[in-house]
Amino acid sequence: MGNLSTIREAESRESSKFLARIEGGPAGLVFEGAAGIGKTTVWLETIRRATESSFCVLTARASAAEAKLSYAALADLLATLEPALFDQLPPVQRVALDRVLLRGHDGPDTDEHAAAAAFLSVLRLLAQQSPVLVAIDDLQWLDSPSRAVVAFAARRLTGRVGITATIRTDNKNPVPSWLHLPHPDQLTRMTLGPLSLGGLHGVIKARLGRTLSRPVITRIHQVSGGNPFYALELARALDDSTPLGRLQLPASLNEVVRQHIGTVDEKTSQLLLAASCAANPTVVQLAQVTRTTVDDTIHLLEHAETQGIITLDGNRLQFTHPLLAHGIYTAARAAQRRAMHRKLAELTEVPELRAGHLAQAAVTADETTLQAIDAAVDAVAARGAPSAAAELLDLAISLGGDNPVRRLRAAEQHFRAGSFAKADDRLQSIMGVLEPGTLRTLALMLRGAIDGYRDRLPQAVEALSQVVAEARDIPPLRLQGLMLLSLAVGLTGDLAASVAYARRAVADAQQLGAPGPRSQALALWVHIGFMHGLGTDEKALATALELEDHDSTGPATLRATTVAAINCAWTGKLHEARVKLAEVEQICVDRGNELDIVSIAEFTTLVDLWLGHVDDAARRADEAVQRAEQLDSYTLLATVLNCQAAVAAQRGREDEARRAALKAIEIARDYGIHFKTIAATAALAFLEVSLANYEAAATILKPLLANFDPAHDTEIVVGGYLPDAIKALVALDRLDEARPLVTALETNGTRLDRPWMLAMGARGRALLLAADGDLDAAAAAAQEALQHHDRLPMPFERARTQLVVGQLQRRRRRKQAAAQILQEALHTFESVGAPLWAARARAELARVNVSPSDGTEMTPTERNVAERAAAGMSNRDIAAELFLSPKTVEMNLSRVYRKLGIRSRSQLHARLRPPNSPPNSRENPGSPEDADDYR
């Protein structure tokens, strides 16, 4: 079923904790849940982990067929043990087990008590050598003698013995009450619920080796109710070409439905069919549609409820499992379904529901039905349900309402839903028959978008260029074409051309005068211009935000709110960016826009990583990769693989980082998405620098450095690799190659007032000066970098600069100061999940012969700051002497006040300076900083 830790995190954690508990004495873990929910999978995973941990594992898999076969399960548990082990048992116990294993009948009479005592003795003998795991699958089918033996032994367990089991829980199989361990708290019961959408995706991908589109996965999730067995059976029976509304149950699941439905009568069957056709069935609605009295309807439904088919909650009812509703629906004859939909259409006032029922009731469509479907498409598309809109349009086409407009609309809705293959098919069928004009231009524009997301970038650029050429007399379409062309050309890596198209789009939008399109053009200009090193056009962004049409459905990078959020991230306003990105993401979720959900995940992942929330970043990157795989878009996949590589590299997971980055580079090169190679290359280079493989890092970065443009390539979005390039080049004594990179960061950082550029430039300058032997100037440059970090909430990068400061202090023989700042760097590296860099900080600490603080008292930095503050030094003077930033001094002093329970410098002076101590020339009792300000 794939990786258990990613598919069922809670169960994986519980399994690990259970095995760890066995080392301390008896423990039990029972997995409970419905048939097919995945109990056996987590049970097998627990066995695998136990085996890897050198447990002695005894397994048995009970079955209904063997439930009446005495000692069948006990024999399975003992089958793999060496016969010599039984020679250590008392004779009567050995004979009892020989009979269980069908090895003979000689000896004294035995019974279940002797067999139980013998089994307990075996467990105790085994536990003397290694931990023991007794693992039983399908506990509900355990034969009676085996159950008696296991129950006897479980109540008397001692030592390192654990029991894990699965049991199917339903109306026929209640949770067993006979399994007890010596103490109640030693047995844990865990109920497995349905898998998430992502979990099912992982199961299907792992078991079947297939990646279905998100609409198909979503439909499978709905019908299967998150049950992995049902989901796998459904996935085997369909593919992306299967109409979602006509998903047929395979024979294996038809049997499941048949067993649940049992022998309901004809009237009840009609009620259940009506309920399966309705969106939110009620008792009154079902009574009306089947022309049954409410009392009779309730009576019939109560019978179905006792059979576990439905549940009643007041006037409403629902099926106990979505599979039952779908099975009842597909099992009915087509004529029965159509008749039921006609009746429901007469009773339904909601346009979307009425259209759906009319469409399902029709064999060929009349104009009334087609109009109702078109109106419903408008409603569901506006509500953010493109897959539902596409399904309705496909239904209208299949009923005879086929025309180029509906096919174009169907292609558009499939595209928005992420079903690129279906969108491609619908569009391709009309491209050859469209005459030049508005409809053809719209089709070409969609052609370009589909080609772009289906990783045919050259074709996308060609189609969008045609749009711009053919829409000369249709200004709104030409404008849309220019904007999409700018985005497509940018992905090829030609940002200069992308900027040129964006500039033309702004000019066209100005002439057009429409607020919404003008907002989009300005947002695009701000976004592309920033990436090309032109800074943030604040006026253009403000206008774009003011004119924005919040109901527009264009790409995320054409929406002003999205561009503003991304701009906050790229300019270092990370906390503000995180809030804004969350709002944008929610809008995308509400609209069902899978494409933009993945696009936004790229920026949110990086912001989480930069803020030091590495676990959140890792989770989001993994989810984004999963979504991109479901959308079958290599462009999106390359984007989020870059995020996954960056997170893995910081976490020190070499294989994972290399695999993700190299896959992203392969995709980008194969499909001409050259812009996406930058982040992947940067992740690989960062990993090599983290491992101190500087030659490898320089080799990896050679293509980027060969094309480096100092005037345009220093923003973090395109120049994120520069700090690692500088570090590698300086380490290799290639200082002349590093100097232009540092100068570019410093120059552009000053011109644009960009904290990241300034901090990275100052740190790079410190490395260059240190390599030249000017340690004092290097220390001053590093101190300047820390001051820039005060405006940049990127703890990992700050810690890297602190590591440089610590190294410089050590080289200047200021060991105490070096130890203090290295301790801070170590703490940060550990807190942001950067083990490779934490190891480097520890190594530097070892070189100055100072061990890391355990954090229970004042750290060396805190004590050094506190002593100077008590002596009357100002924060700025302390910062200068200790090579810290003033903000770091304030933070350390605040922590000291809390630890000592004081509020002012006078109290600090009294606490740290012994009574009657001679005055210090630096003391200044009247300092303005002697106040309750926690500075």
N, C-alpha and C positions, 0 to 999 in steps of 0.2 A: 504493500500500500504506500510505498514511498517512504520518506523519512518521517518516522513517528514524531520526532521532536518538533518538526515544523507543521505537521498535520494535526496532531493532538498534543499540544504543549502541556496542558494540565495533566493528562494521563502519563505523559513521558516523565514529568517531574515526580509524580506520585510513584511511578515504577522505580525510579532511581532512589527515592527516599526509602521505599519499602526494602530494597535490597541492602541498603546501608543499615537499616534497623536490625536486620537479621544477625549482624555481627554482635549485637548486644543482647540477643536472646530471641525467643520465638516471636514471629510476626506473621500476619496474614493479610492478603489483599485480594478482594473479590471484585471482578468487573461485571457489572450488571447492565442489562439493556435489551432492547428488542432484537429480533432476529435480523442479521445482516448489518447491524449498526457498527460493527468493527471490533467486537470484544476479542475475538480470536487473534486479530492482528496485534493488539496491544499485549495480549497474553504471550504470543510468540516473541514479541520484542523483549518482553521481560525475561523470557527464557534465554534469548540470545545474549542479553547483557549479563545474566547470571553465569552463563557458560564462559563468556569472556573474562569474568571475574573469578574463574576457577571454582565455581560452585559444583557440587555433585547434584545433577538435576534428574529427578524422576518424573516422567510424564505419562499421562493417560488422556485419551480423547474418547469420552463416552459417546454413545449413540443410542438412538431410540431402539434400533434393532437388537442391541446387546443389553438392553435394560433388564431383561429377564434371565440373562446368562450369569450365573453366580460367579463372583470374584473376577469378572472380566476386567474391570478397571484396576483392581489390585494387582492382577497378573501383569498388566501393562506397566504399572509403576515399578515392579520388581524385575522386569524382563532383562534389563541391561546390566544387572549386578552380577559380579563374579560369584560362582557357586561356593568358592572358598569362604566368602563372607558368612554364609549360612552355617558353616561348620562351627562358628563361634557361639551359636545360639544353643540354649538348652534343647535337649532331644525333642521334647514335645512341640516346641516352637519350630524347630527345623522340619519336623514331620508335617506340621500345619502348613508351612509355606511350600513344601514339596507338593502337597496336594493342591494348593492354590495354583501352582505352576504346572500341574499335571505331570509330575515327575515320578509318581508312585503312590501306593496306598498302604504300604507296610507301616507298622508301628502302632502306638496307642491311638485310641479315638481322639479326635480333635473337633473343635467347633469354632464359631466366630470369635469367641473370647481368646482362644489360643492363637488364632491368626492375628487378632488385633494386638495381643501382647508381643507377638513375634515381629509385626511391622514396627511397633514402637521401639523394640530392641534394635532393629536394623537401622532406624533413623538415628538412634543414639550412637551406635558404632560408627556410622558414616560421619556424624558431626564431630567426632574426635579428630578426624583427618582434615575435613574442610567444611565450609558452610554447605547446607543442604537446602534444595528447593524442591518441594512437592508441587507439581503443576498439573491441574486437571481442567480440561476443557469441557464445557457443557455439563455442569454439575447436576442439572435437573434430570439427566438421563443416567446417573450413576446407579448401578445395580444395587439392590438392598444390602447384600453381604458386604460389598466394598464400602458402601456408605457407612455401615456400622463400624467397620474397621477404621476408616478415616476419622470418623467422629470420635472414636475412643482415643486414637493416637493424638488428635488435635487438642483434646482437653488436657492431655498429660505431657505436652511437649516441653522439653528443656533444651538449653544450649542453642547452637546456631542452626536452627531449622525454621524454614518459612514455608507457608502454603499460599499458592496463588491459584485462583480458579476463575472460570467464567460461568455465568448462568443467564439463561434467557428469561426475561421477566415479561409476562403478559398475563392475561386473564387465566390461562391454563397453568401457568408456572409461577406461582408467587415466590417471593424471596424465601429461601430455605431457612428454617429456624434451628436446624440441628448442628450447624457448624459453629463451634465455639473454641476459642483458645483459652489457656489458663486464666488470662485476665481480659476483660471486655475491651480495654483500650488497645489490645494488641492486634485486633482485627479491624481492618479498614474496608469499607464497602464504597465502591465508586460507580456511579451510574453514568453510562456513556450516552450522551445526547447526540443529536444530528451534527454532521460535519458542516462547517461553513462552506460558502461558495468556493473560497480559495482552497479549502481542504479537499473538496471533491475534485477540483482541477488537478491537485497534486496526485490524488488517487488514480484518476483516469490516465493522466500522463505516465505515471509509473507503471501501472498494470497493462495498459493497452498501447503505450508508446505513441499516443495521439494527443494533439493539442487542438481542441475544439474551440470555436469562436465563443466570445462571452455570451451572446444571446442564446446559443445552444446550451452552454454550461448552465446559464441561468434557468432555462426551461427544464433541464434535467434536475436541477436542484429543487425546483418547485414541485415537480412530479414525484421525485424520490423522497421528498421531505428531508433531505440531507442524509439518507441512509446509503452508505457506500455500496452495499451489495446491489440494491435496486438501481443506483446510479450507474454502476458498471454494466448491468444488464441492459439498461436503456442506451448507454453509449455504444455498446456493441451493435445495437440495432439501427443506429442512425449516423448521419454525418451532416456536414454543413448544408448539403443540398436538400435535406429533408424539411418540408414545411413544418414549422414548429407547432402549428395548430392541428396537425394531423399525425402527431407522433403516436405510433402504434406500439402497444406493449408486446414484447417478445413472449414466447410460450412460457418461459420460466416465471414471468411475472403475472401472466394471465392465470396461472395456477394459484399464485399467492392470492390474487383477487378472488378467484372462485372459492377458495377455502374460507376467506373472510365473510363473503356474502352468504354462503351457506344455502339455505333453502327458503329465502324470503318469497312471499307470494307475489302475484302479479301486480296488485295494487301498491304494495310497498316498493316493488321494482320501479313503477312509474314515478313514485315520489322521489326515489333516489336518483332516477335519471333526470328529473326536473331540477333537483338540487345540484347535480353535476353540471347542468347547463347554465345555471344562474351564477351571478357574480357573488352575491351575498344573500343566500337563500334564507327566507323566513317561513315560519309555519303558515302564516296567512297567505303568503305568495304561492306556496306549494299547493295549498288548498284551492286557491283560485285557478291555477293553471291546470290542475287535474280534476277540477269540478268535484271536489270532495269537501265534506263539512270539516270545519276546524277540529271538532271533537274527534271525528274519525281519523283525521290526519295525525293528530297528536297520538292517538292509540297505535296507529301503524308505525309511526316513527319511534315510539317508546320501545316497540318490539325490536326495531333495528338497533336501537341504542343498547339493549340488553345483549345483542350479539356483537357489540364492539365495533359496529360499522360507523355510527355517528355519535355525536354528543349534542344534547339540547341545552341551551342556555337561554331561558326565557322564550322569546319569540324566535330566536335565531338558532340555527343548527350548523354544524360543520362536521366534515368527515374526520374520523380519527387519524387518518393518514391521507395525504394528497394522492397517493397511488390508487387508493380505492375510488376516489372521485374520477380520476382519469380512466381507470379500468372499467368502471361502470359506463362511462361515456363512450369509450371506444368499442365496448362489447355490444352496445345497442346497434340495431340495424340503422343504416343511413336514413331511411325513411322515418324511423322513429325519432331520430335526432332532429331532422328538419321540422317535423311536426311540432316538437317541443319548443324549438327556437321560434317558430311562428307564433305560438301561444305567448311565449315570454315577450316577444317584440310588441304584442298588443298591450301588454300590461306595463311596459317600461317607458318612462318618460325621459330618462337620461339619454341624450343624443348618441353618445358613444356606445352605450349598451344596446340601444335600439338598433343602431347600424350593424353592430356585431351580430345580433340575433337575426336580422333580416338577411345579412350576407350568408350566415350559416344555414338559413332556411331555404335559400334559393338554389336552383339548379342552373338557371340562366338569369342574368340580372335584368330587371326592368329599370327604367330611368329613376324611379323613386328610390329604389334600393341603392343605385349608384350615387345619387345625390346624398343620400344618408351616409354612405361610406365616406364620400369626400368630405362632408362636414365633420364626421368623426375623426378623420385623419387630421384635419386642422386642429381639432380639440386636443387629441392626444399628443400631437407634435408640439403644440404650445405648452403642454403640461410636462414636457421633457420625457416622453416615452417613444423614442424613435423606432424601437423594434416593434412595438404595437402598431404604430402608424404604417410601417413597412408591411407588416402582416396583413393589415386591412387592405392596403393597396394591391398586394399580391392576390388577395382573395377577389377583389373587384376585377382584376385582369383575368383571373382564371374563370370568372363567371361570364366573360364576354365583353367586359368594359375595357378592352385593351386599346390604348392609343398612346402616342408618343409622350403626351403630357404626364399620364399616369406612370408610364415606365420611367420617365425622368424623375418624377417625385419619389417613386419606389427606390430608384437608385440612390437618390439623396438621403432618404431615411435609412436605408440599409448602411450607407456610408457613415451616417451619424451614429448608428448603433454599433459600428465596428465590424459589420459583416461585409468586408471588402470584396470577397469573391462574389457574393450575390449582387452587390452594387455594380461591380464590373460587368457581370452578366446582363443585368437589366439595361445598363447604359450602352453596352456594345451592340445590343439588338436594335438600337435606333440610330446610331451614329451615321450609318450609311444612307439613311433615308431623309435626313434633315437638310432642308435648304438653308442657305446663309440667312441669318437674321437672329432675332433675340433668342429663340429656342435653341438654335445650334450653338450660339455663344454660351448660353447657360450650360449646355451639355459639354462643351469644350472645357469650361471652367471646372465642372465637376470631374471631367476626365483628368485634368491636371492635378486636382486634389487627390483623386483615387490613385493615380500613378505615383504621386509623391508618397502617400502612405503605404502603397504596395511596393515601394522600394525600386521604382522605375524613374529615378530622378531626371535623367536626360529626356525621357518622354514627357515628364511633367513640365519641364522647362519649355519644351517644344509646343505642347498644347497651350500653355498659358501665354506664350509668345503669340500664338495664333489668336487667342482671345483679344490681346491688346491690339493686334493688327486688324481683326475683323470687327471690333467694336468701336471703330473710329466715330461712328455716328450714334453710338449708344453710350454716352458718357458714364452712366452709373455702372455698366458692365465693364467698360474699359478701366474704370477706377478699381473695381474688384480684381480684375485681371492683373493690374499693376501691383497691387498689394500682395496677392498670392505669388506672383512672379518674383517679387523682392524676397519673400521668404524662401522660395525654392532655390533661387540663385545663391542666397546666403548659405544654405545647407551644402552647396557644392564647395564652399570655402571662399568664394569670391565676394567678400564683404564690401569692397569698393563698388562693385556693380549693384549689389543689394542696396547700398545707400543711394545710389543714383536712381534706381527704380522707386525707392521710397520717397525721394525728393520730388520725382515726377507725380507720384500719387498725391502728395500734399498740394501741389499746384493744381491738379485736376479737381481735387476735393474743394479747394477754395473757389474755383469757378462754378462748380456744381451747386455749392451753397447749402446742401442738405446737412443738418447737424450730425446725424448718426454716422454717415460715411466719412465726414470730415474728422470726427473724433477718432475713427478707426485709422485713418491715414496718419493723423498726428501721433497716435499711440505707436504705430509701426515705426514712424520716423524716430521717435524718442528711443525705442528699443534697439533698432538697427544702428542708429547713430551712436548710441552708448557703446555697443559692442565694438564699433570701429574706432573707438578712442576719441569721439567728439564731445564727450561729457554728457551731462543731462540737460536737455533743452527744457528748463523749468517752465518757461512760458507756454511752450507747446503742450507739455504734460498737463498743466493747469487747464488749458483750453479743452484738451481732449477729455479730461474728467468732467468738465462743466457740460460738454455737449453729448456725453456718452448716452447711448440708447441701451439701457440695461436689459432689454428684451432681445438684443441682437444675438445671432447664432453663429457669428464668425469664429475663426480660430482664437485661442486664448491670447495670442500675441497681437491681436488686433483690438483687444478690449483694454480701455484705459485703466480700469481698476486692476487688471492683471499686470499690466506693464508697470504701474506704480508700485505694486507689491514686489515684483521682481527687481525693480530699480532700488528699492529699499535694501533688498538683500545684497545686491552688487555694490552698493555704496557703504555697506557696513552697519546699516541701521537694522540689525538682525532681529531684535525683539519686536519692533514694529512690523518688520517683514513677516515674521511668523504669524502674527495676528491677522494681517491682511491676506496672507496666503491661505490660511484656514477658512476665511470668509469666501474667498474665490473658489476654493475646493468644494465647499458646501453647495455653492451655486451650481457647479458642474455636476455634483452628485444629484441635486434636485432635478436638473435637466436631463439626467441620464446620459451625459456626454462623456463616453468612455475615453475618447481621444484626449480631451483636455484634462481629464482626471489623471491620466498617466503623465501628460506634459507638466502639470502642476506638481506632481510627485517629485519630479527632478529637482525643482527649486526648494521644495519643502525638505527633502532629504538633505540637501547641501546645507541649508540653514540649520537644521538640527545638528548636523556634524560640526559645523563651524561653532555653534553655541556649546558644544561639548556634550550634547545629548546623543551619545553614540548608539545606545540601544534603540532609541526611537528611530534614529536614522537607518539602522540596520533593518529594523522591522519594515519600515516604509519602503526601503529599496527592494526588499524581497517581495513585498506585495506588488510593487510597481512592475517588477520583472514578470511576475505571474500574470498580471493584467496585459502586459505587452505581448506575451506569448499567446494569450487568448485572442488578442486582436489581430494576430498574424501580421504584425507590422515590424519589419526589421529596422526601420528608422526609429520607431519608438523603443524597440528593444535595445538598440545600440545606445540610445540616450540613457536608459535606466541601468543598463549594464555598467556604464561609466560610473553611475552613483554607487552601485554595488561594489565596484572595484575600489573606489575612493574610501568607502567605509571599511572594507576588508583590509585595505592597506594600513589604515590607521590602527586597526585592531591587531595588526601583526599577523594576519592570516595569509601567509604568502601564496599558497596554492590557490586559494579562493580568489585573491586579488588578481593574480596573473591570469587565471582562467577567464574571469569576467572581462578584464581589460583586453586581453588578446582576442576574445570573441568579438568584442565591440569593434576593435580595429579591423578584424577580418570582415565584419559586416559592412563597416563604413567604406572600406576599399572596394569590396565587391560591388557595392551599389552606388558608388560615387558620392557618398555622404561625407565628404572629406572634413567638413567642420567638426564632425563627431569624433575624429581621431585625436583632437587636441586634448580633451579631458582624459581619454583612455591612456594616451602617451604620458600625460602628467601623472596619472595614478601609478603607472609602472615606474616612472622616474622617482617619484616620492618613495615608493617601496624600496628601491635600490639605495636611495640616500639613507633611509631608515636603517638599512642593513649595512651601511658604510661601504657599499659597493659603488664607489664614485665613478670608476671607469665605465661600468655598465650603465649608470645613470646618464653620463655624458653621451654615450653611444646612442641610447634610446632617444635622447633629446636632440640629436644632431639635425634631423629634418626640420624640427620647429625652429631651432636656432638659425638654420640656414635661411629661413624665410622671415625672420624676425624684423618687424618694422618698428623702430623706436618711437615713431610719432603716433602709432595707432594700436600697438599690441601690448599695452601694459595694464589694461583693466583685468580684474580677477577672472572674468568670464573667458578671456582668451589668453591671458598671461599668467594664469595660476601656477604654471610650471616654473616661472622665473626664479623664485627663492631657492628651489632645489637645483636649478641650473647653476646659479651663483655658488651655492655650497659645493656642488660637485667640481666645478671648474677651479675654485680656489683650492680645494683639497688636492687637486691634480697639478697645482702650481701653474695653471693656465690663466694667469691674472689678467692678461690683456684681453682675453675673450670675455671675462666676467665684468670688466669695468664698464663697457657700454650698457650692459643690462642694468647695473646699479644706477648709472647716470640717468637712464631713461625712466626708471622708477622714481628717482628723486625729482627729476624735472617735471614729469607729468603729475606726480603726486602733489607738488607745489602748485602747479598750474590749475589742477582740478580740486585741490584740497581733499585728496582721497586718503584717509587714514591708513588703509591697507598698503597702498603704494609707498607711503612715507615710512611706515614701520618696516616694511620689507627692504626698502632702499637703505634705511639707516642700518639695519642689521647686516645687509650685504656690504655696506661701507665699512662696518666694524670688522668683518671678516677680511676684507682687502687690506685695511690698515694693519691688522694683526699679522697678516702674511708678509707685509712690508717691514714688520718689526717695530712699528710705532704703537706700543701697547696702550699708552696713555690716551692717544687720540682714538684708538679703537674702543677703549672703555667709554669715552665720552660719546662716541657714535652709538654704542649699544645702549647707553643711558637715554639718549635721544629717542631711540627706537621704543624703549619702554614708555616714554611719555606719549608717543603716538598710540601705543597699545591702550592707553587709558580711554581713548575714543573708539576702541574697536573690541567688542565683546567676543573675542575669539580666544578662549583660554589656551587651547593647544598651541597656537602661534605665539602667544605671550610666553608660554613655558619654553618654547624653542629659543626665543630671545633670551630668556633668563638663563638657559643652559649656556649660551654664548657668553653672557656676562660672567657666569660662574667660572667658565674656562679662562676668561681673561683675568679675573681676580686671582685665580690660582697661579697663573703665569706671572702675575705681578707680586706673588708671594703674600697675598692677603687671604690667607687660608680661612680665617673665621668668616670674613665677608663672603668668600666663595661658598663655604658650606651653607651659609644662611640662604642664599638665593638658589643654590642647587636643591636644597631641601624643599623650597617652594615649588620649583620646577617638577621635582619628583612627585610631590603631592598632586599637582595638576595632571601630570601624565597618567598617574594611576586613576584619578577620578574621571578622566575622559576616555579611559579604555585604550591607552597607547602603550602596550607592554614593551615594544622595542625601544621606545624613547625613555620609558621608565628605567630600563636596564642601562641605557647610556647615562642617565642621571646618577644611578647608583654607582656606576663605574667611576664617574667624576668625583662623587663623594668619597669613594674609597681612596682616590688619589690624594685627597686632602686629609685623609685619616679621620674623617668625622662620620659617625654612623647616623642613619636616619632616625629622627625623633619618633617616639611612639605616640605622640600627640596628647599624652596625659597631663603634661605641664606646658609651660611656655616653650615655644620653639626657639631655636637660636636667634632667628630673625626677630621674633617678638621681644626676646630679652634684650637684644642689642638696641632695638628701637626704644624700648621702655627705659633703658638706662640713660640714653641720650636725652630723651624727653624729660626724665627726672632731673637731669643736669641742666635743663633750661634751654636746650637747643630747639630751634623752630623746626617744623616739619620739612621745610625746604632744605635747611642745613643738614638735617638727618639724611634726607634723600640723597643729597650730593655726596656726603661722606660714605654712605653705605652702597652707593650706586643702585638706588631704588628710585622708583617714581614717587612723587608726593602722594599720589592716591594709594600706592602700596603701603606707604608709611601710615596713612590714615587708617587703612584697613587693619594693619597689625596692631596699631595702638587701640583701636576699638575692641579687638579681641582681648588684648591685655586687660583693658578696663573690665570687661565682662568676667574674665577669669579671676581677677582680684576683687571683684565686687566693689569697684570704686567708680567715680564719675568725673574726676578732675585731675589736672597735673599736680596740684598741691598735694592731693591724696597719694598720687603716684610717687611724688618726692618723699613723702613721709614713709611710704611702704618700702621703698627700695634703698633710701639713704639711711644708714644707721644713726641713732641719736648722737648729738654732739660731734658729728663729723665735720671736718673743716670745710668751709665753703669752696665751691669750685668756681674758677674764673668764668666758666661758661654759664653758671646758674643765673637766672633772671627771674626772681619771684614775682616780678610784676608783669611777666609776659602776658600779652593779650590772649595767648593760647591756653592760659590757665583758666579754663571755663568748662562748663558741663556740656561740651559740644561733641564729645567722642572723636575728636580729630587725632 
